[in-house]
Amino acid sequence: MSFFRVLFAIIFPPLSVIDKGCGSFFIIFLLTLCGWIPGIIGALVILNNPKY
């Protein structure tokens, strides 16, 4: 996980997971609409998952 991905996850979470697939992008987008903190947490979880 690079520094820029973490920075994007903090500033705009959907942007950080855009290359992980359409489903991940929409899940993080919905979490960000519900609240900024859930979006950040979700993006960091997806970025730290080695399966993606």
C-alpha positions as CSV (number, residue, x, y, z in Angstrom):
1,M,0.0,0.0,0.0
2,S,1.6,3.2,-1.1
3,F,1.5,6.6,0.5
4,F,-0.6,8.1,-2.2
5,R,-3.3,5.4,-1.8
6,V,-3.5,6.1,1.9
7,L,-3.7,9.9,1.1
8,F,-6.5,9.3,-1.4
9,A,-8.3,7.0,1.1
10,I,-8.3,9.9,3.6
11,I,-9.2,12.7,1.2
12,F,-11.6,10.9,-1.2
13,P,-12.0,7.2,-0.4
14,P,-13.7,6.0,-3.7
15,L,-10.8,7.3,-5.7
16,S,-8.3,5.1,-3.8
17,V,-10.2,1.9,-4.7
18,I,-11.2,2.7,-8.3
19,D,-8.9,0.1,-9.8
20,K,-10.1,-2.7,-7.4
21,G,-13.3,-3.2,-9.3
22,C,-16.7,-1.6,-9.9
23,G,-18.2,-3.3,-6.8
24,S,-15.6,-2.0,-4.4
25,F,-15.9,1.5,-5.8
26,F,-19.7,1.6,-5.3
27,I,-19.5,0.1,-1.8
28,I,-17.0,2.7,-0.7
29,F,-19.0,5.4,-2.4
30,L,-22.1,4.4,-0.5
31,L,-20.1,4.2,2.7
32,T,-18.7,7.7,2.1
33,L,-22.2,9.0,1.5
34,C,-23.3,7.6,4.9
35,G,-20.3,9.2,6.5
36,W,-16.7,10.2,5.8
37,I,-15.2,8.0,8.5
38,P,-16.9,4.7,7.3
39,G,-15.7,5.4,3.8
40,I,-12.1,5.8,5.0
41,I,-12.3,2.7,7.1
42,G,-13.8,0.7,4.2
43,A,-11.2,1.9,1.7
44,L,-8.3,1.1,4.1
45,V,-9.7,-2.4,4.6
46,I,-10.0,-3.0,0.9
47,L,-6.5,-1.6,0.3
48,N,-5.0,-3.8,3.0
49,N,-6.6,-7.0,1.8
50,P,-4.1,-9.0,-0.2
51,K,-6.8,-10.9,-2.2
52,Y,-7.7,-7.7,-4.3
